[in-house]
Amino acid sequence: MVSDVLRITVLGSATPFPRPGNACSGHLVEGGGVRVWVDAGTGTLAELQRYVALGGVDAVWISHLHADHSADLLTAYYGLLYAGLEVEVPVPLLGPAGIADRLAGFLTNGPDRSPVERAFAVQELYDGHVARVGGLTLLSRAVDHAGPDAFALRVEDEEGRSLVYSGDCEPCPSLVELARDCDLFVCEADGEVPGHHSAAQAGRSAAAAGAGRLVVTHVGSGVGPAEAVALAAAEFPGEVAHADPGARFEVTRRSRTPGRTTRSRASSR
């Protein structure tokens, strides 16, 4: 049974390939009576099943089509159709334009296009796209990722609690606008290169948005988790945590008084 608490669980945060004990980018968002798989990077399908069967996922949301954020959609396709799961297909899949054809190109074994729509009911994202899944509202904004179409996500429940996930992107006004006054901000920190945030830049984006709490994820291999947290904390006055694989963050409403936050509890499996 899905709790009424709004919560995000880190399925993986490795970049650009999975490591022992840490899958690539993926999250499970629970709340409003539903479960949403947010990014399906390599290795995240196995981790997802620690918390919910594949057949228990109510929707999938994909930030962009790089493999470390979407590759496990391929195995999910086979699981949904051929594993004997009790699941109502097609499952809603929200992702960038062309996602269905990209999957079909990988799955086909001949001249005919693979019928990916048997497993997934595809909705193509655009800037400002809004979807309702159970008691959750999903708002997507286009962000700058130096190449492919990419989106960040804001999730709000009916109690007004909010979390924002950056996907992969460099600092940009649309991300700050999307994260404005959110209770929990999950921001990537792959490095200060085109298309990405550094840990310090993640802190600055969180501060500019007035976020309540910051979680740095997708941290590049040149910076350790503790150092990434310290770099972000030097730029952001609120609490900062690292997206350890298996960490679970409950989203709580906070005081809107500047400089005051309410703790969101996090625990590792």
C-alpha positions, 0 to 999 in steps of 0.5 A, spaced: 500 500 500 502 506 498 503 511 503 500 518 503 507 521 505 511 524 499 518 520 498 523 519 494 528 513 494 535 513 490 535 507 486 542 509 483 546 515 482 552 513 479 555 516 472 556 515 467 556 507 468 554 503 474 558 501 479 558 495 484 553 497 489 550 503 485 546 503 479 546 509 474 541 515 475 534 512 477 529 514 483 522 511 486 517 517 487 511 515 492 505 519 494 498 521 492 497 513 492 501 512 486 509 510 485 513 513 479 519 511 476 523 517 475 529 516 470 531 508 468 538 508 468 542 502 467 541 497 473 535 501 476 530 496 474 533 491 479 534 496 485 526 498 483 524 491 485 527 492 492 521 497 494 516 495 488 514 490 483 515 492 476 507 491 475 506 496 481 509 502 478 504 507 476 508 511 471 515 512 468 518 519 467 525 520 463 529 526 463 533 525 457 535 519 452 542 518 455 543 511 457 545 512 464 538 515 465 534 510 460 537 504 458 533 500 463 527 501 459 529 496 454 529 490 460 522 493 463 519 492 456 520 485 456 518 484 463 512 488 462 510 484 456 513 477 458 514 475 465 507 474 467 506 480 471 499 482 474 500 489 470 495 493 466 499 495 460 501 499 457 504 503 463 504 511 462 511 513 459 513 520 459 519 522 456 522 527 450 520 527 443 522 521 439 523 516 446 518 511 442 522 510 436 528 510 440 526 504 444 523 501 438 530 501 434 533 497 440 528 492 440 526 491 433 529 484 430 527 485 423 524 490 418 518 491 422 518 497 427 517 494 434 511 495 438 513 499 444 506 501 445 504 495 447 508 496 454 508 503 454 503 509 453 508 514 451 507 522 452 512 526 449 514 532 454 515 539 452 517 545 456 511 546 461 508 539 460 503 537 466 501 530 468 496 528 473 498 521 476 494 519 482 494 524 487 501 527 484 502 533 479 508 532 475 510 539 471 516 538 466 521 544 464 526 544 458 533 545 461 540 546 458 544 539 457 548 541 451 545 536 446 539 532 447 532 534 449 532 534 457 527 536 462 527 537 469 521 535 474 517 538 479 512 533 483 507 536 488 502 532 492 495 535 494 498 537 501 502 542 497 509 538 498 514 539 493 520 536 490 524 537 484 529 533 480 534 536 475 535 531 471 542 532 467 543 540 466 547 546 467 545 552 471 539 555 467 533 560 469 528 554 467 531 550 473 531 555 478 524 557 476 521 550 477 525 549 483 522 556 486 521 554 494 520 547 493 521 543 499 526 538 497 531 539 491 535 533 488 540 536 483 546 533 479 553 535 480 557 531 475 562 537 474 563 544 471 562 542 464 557 544 459 551 540 460 552 539 467 552 542 474 558 542 479 557 541 486 558 548 488 553 550 482 548 545 485 548 549 491 548 556 488 542 553 484 538 551 490 540 558 493 537 562 488 531 557 488 530 558 495 529 551 496 528 548 503 533 542 502 538 540 497 540 533 495 546 532 490 546 526 486 550 524 479 556 526 482 562 526 478 568 521 479 573 526 481 569 528 487 567 524 493 560 524 496 563 528 502 566 533 498 561 534 494 556 535 500 561 540 503 562 544 496 554 545 495 553 547 503 558 552 502 553 556 497 547 554 500 544 555 507 540 549 508 541 542 509 545 538 504 545 531 503 548 526 498 544 521 494 547 515 497 544 509 493 538 506 497 537 513 501 530 515 502 528 522 503 521 524 506 518 531 503 515 535 509 513 542 508 517 547 511 517 554 514 517 560 509 522 564 513 528 565 510 534 561 513 529 556 516 528 549 514 524 543 516 528 537 516 526 532 511 528 525 514 533 520 510 534 513 511 538 508 508 536 501 507 
